[in-house]
Amino acid sequence: TTSDVYRKTGDEAIKRSIRNLLLTNFCEKPFQPNIGSNIDKLLFEPVNSLTAGLIANEIKIVVTNYESRVKIDNITVSPNLDGNSFTASIQFFIGNNTSPTAVNLFLQRSR
């Protein structure tokens, strides 16, 4: 109603931060060329379990380096051979919470 931008807080802000980190390419953010990931480049590799493992490793590196508010519990990346895409599920703990929080991503190459 106010035409203002909605601000995310708490768990939703951390989920959005992780999603933004993973979907940002290197050199895409002005004055911060090292922030980002190679996930976009990996999506053009063959859709198989090896590439899924590389994507999971990239997710772990990016979240560990740039999101200090979370501790990763589990990362699962599944290839979808029919759709030439991947489904990623990242489970993590925020601060001292005892219940895990999850971010699910659908990764598909774009031209």
N, C-alpha and C positions, 0 to 999 in steps of 0.2 A: 504494500500500500504506500510505502514511503519512497519506492524506487531506489532504495539504498542497497548496497552490497551486503549480503548476509555473511557474518563472520562466524567461522567455525571455532569451537573451543573444546578443550578436554581431549577425549579419545578421538573424536572426529577430526580435530586439527592434526593430530599425529598421523592418522590414517591418510589424510589428504597430503601431508608432507611426504610420506613414503611413496605414495602414488606419483606425486610430482617428481620426486627424485628419480624414480625408475623410468618414467616416460620422457624425461628430458635428455637430449643428446648433449655430448660434450660441445663446448663453445656456443651453446644456444643461449646461455644466460649472460647478459652483458656484464663485463668486468669480472666474471667468475668462470673462466674457461674450464676449470678442472671439475666443476660440479656437473654430474650427469652420469650416464651409463652407456654401455655398448649394446644394450638389448635390441635396439632398432636394427643394428647391423646383423645381429645373430638371427633375427627373424627371416633373413634372406638366405640362411643356410638350410640344408635339408631338414625336414621335419622328422626327427627321430629322437631316441632317448639320449644320444650323445649331445645333441644340441640342447636338449632339455636340461642336462646336467651343467652345461656351460652357462645357460641362462640362470639356473639356480645359484651357481657360484658367483655370477655377476650381481645378482640380487643381494647375496650375503655380503659381498665386498662393499657395495654402495650403502646399504643400510648400516653396516658396522661403522663405516667411515664418517657418514654425514648425519646420522640420526642417533644421537647419544642418549635420547630419552627412552630407548627401547632395548630389550634383550631378545634376540631371536630364539625362538623355541624350535620351529620346524619350517622348512621350505619345501614345498612340493610343486614340481612343474611337470605337467602331463602333456604330451604331444597329441594333437587331434589331426590324424592323417587325412581324414576326409575334408576337413576345412582348412588345411594348411595353416594351422594356428596352434597356440599353446594356451593352457590354462595354468595360472600360477596362484598358489595359495601360500600366504606368508602368515605364520602364527608367531606372536611375540608377546612379551610381557612389558607393560608400561610401568615404569618406576617400581614400586613395591607391591603392585597388584598380584594376587595369587591366581586370578583367572586370566587365561590367555585371550588376546584380541587377535582378530584375523582380518587380513586384506586379501581379497580375491581379485585377480586381474585376468582379463581376456586379452592375450597378446596376438596380434595379427599384423602382418606386414601391410604397409601402406605405400602407395606410389607417389 
